């Protein structure tokens, strides 16, 4: 995750790395969803997960603002909304997968208890 956060400014501020506008929304959502899902996987305590996700989002806001100072790049509210949706999507995806794994474990435990009877 740290490596991705270190590489993020190069991608966000390089004019050569600017995605076509039709793909920018999808790229923002998917990148932030992946980073926030990694942030959730990195910590066990909910407060640390929350802090990590907020850090990723604030970091994306700073990079978005810094684009104002890069040639051929600009700050866009569409990108900020895409980043927020990506963070939300990553967190929801993490908790959905974690919940499904919990159900799987619960049913596996109940199945093994029934076979013991």
C-alpha positions as CSV (number, residue, x, y, z in Angstrom):
1,X,0.0,0.0,0.0
2,X,2.8,2.4,0.8
3,X,4.4,1.8,-2.6
4,X,1.1,2.7,-4.3
5,X,0.8,5.9,-2.2
6,X,4.4,6.8,-3.1
7,X,3.7,6.3,-6.8
8,X,0.4,8.1,-6.7
9,X,1.8,11.6,-7.0
10,X,3.7,10.7,-10.1
11,X,0.6,9.4,-11.8
12,X,-1.6,12.2,-10.5
13,X,0.7,15.1,-11.3
14,X,2.4,14.0,-14.6
15,X,0.8,15.6,-17.6
16,X,1.9,12.5,-19.7
17,X,-0.2,10.2,-17.4
18,X,-3.4,12.2,-17.7
19,X,-6.2,9.7,-18.6
20,X,-8.7,10.5,-21.3
21,X,-11.7,12.2,-19.8
22,X,-14.0,9.3,-20.7
23,X,-11.9,6.9,-18.6
24,X,-10.9,9.3,-15.8
25,X,-14.0,8.6,-13.6
26,X,-13.6,4.8,-13.8
27,X,-9.9,5.1,-13.1
28,X,-10.4,7.3,-10.0
29,X,-13.1,5.1,-8.6
30,X,-11.2,1.9,-9.1
31,X,-7.8,3.3,-7.9
32,X,-9.3,4.7,-4.7
33,X,-11.5,1.6,-4.1
34,X,-8.4,-0.6,-4.3
35,X,-6.4,1.6,-2.0
36,X,-9.1,1.8,0.6
37,X,-9.7,-1.9,0.5
38,X,-5.9,-2.4,1.1
39,X,-6.2,0.2,3.9
40,X,-8.9,-1.9,5.5
41,X,-6.9,-5.1,5.1
42,X,-3.9,-3.5,6.7
43,X,-5.5,-3.0,10.2
44,X,-7.6,-5.0,12.5
45,X,-9.1,-2.3,14.7
46,X,-11.9,-0.3,13.2
47,X,-10.5,3.0,14.4
48,X,-7.3,2.3,12.5
49,X,-9.1,1.2,9.4
50,X,-11.2,4.4,9.5
51,X,-8.1,6.5,9.9
52,X,-6.3,4.8,7.1
53,X,-9.3,5.3,4.7
54,X,-9.6,8.9,5.7
55,X,-5.8,9.3,5.1
56,X,-6.2,7.9,1.6
57,X,-9.1,10.2,0.8
58,X,-7.3,13.3,2.2
59,X,-4.2,12.3,0.3
60,X,-6.2,12.1,-2.9
61,X,-7.7,15.6,-2.2
62,X,-4.2,17.0,-1.7
63,X,-3.0,15.4,-5.0
64,X,-6.1,16.8,-6.7
65,X,-5.3,20.3,-5.5
66,X,-1.7,20.0,-6.5
67,X,-2.8,19.3,-10.1
68,X,-3.5,23.1,-10.3
69,X,0.2,23.7,-10.3
70,X,1.1,21.1,-12.9
71,X,1.0,22.0,-16.6
72,X,-1.9,20.5,-18.6
73,X,-3.6,19.2,-15.3
74,X,-6.4,20.8,-13.3
75,X,-8.4,20.1,-10.2
76,X,-11.9,18.8,-10.8
77,X,-14.9,18.3,-8.5
78,X,-15.8,15.3,-10.7
79,X,-12.5,13.7,-9.7
80,X,-13.1,14.5,-6.0
81,X,-16.6,12.8,-6.2
82,X,-15.0,9.8,-8.0
83,X,-12.4,9.6,-5.3
84,X,-15.1,9.7,-2.6
85,X,-17.2,7.0,-4.4
86,X,-14.1,4.9,-4.8
87,X,-13.3,5.1,-1.0
88,X,-16.9,4.2,-0.2
89,X,-16.9,1.4,-2.7
90,X,-13.6,0.0,-1.4
91,X,-14.9,0.0,2.2
92,X,-18.2,-1.6,1.2
93,X,-16.5,-4.2,-0.8
94,X,-14.1,-5.0,2.1
95,X,-17.0,-5.4,4.6
96,X,-19.1,-7.4,2.1
97,X,-16.2,-9.9,1.5
98,X,-15.4,-10.0,5.3
99,X,-19.1,-10.6,6.1
100,X,-19.3,-13.4,3.5
101,X,-16.2,-15.0,5.0
102,X,-17.7,-14.7,8.5
103,X,-20.9,-16.4,7.3
104,X,-18.8,-19.1,5.6
105,X,-16.9,-19.8,8.8
106,X,-20.1,-19.8,10.8
107,X,-21.8,-22.3,8.6
108,X,-18.6,-24.4,8.5
109,X,-18.6,-24.5,12.3
110,X,-22.3,-25.4,12.5
111,X,-21.7,-28.2,9.9
112,X,-18.9,-29.7,12.0
113,X,-21.0,-29.5,15.2
114,X,-23.8,-31.4,13.5
115,X,-21.5,-34.1,12.3
116,X,-20.2,-34.6,15.9
117,X,-23.7,-35.4,17.1
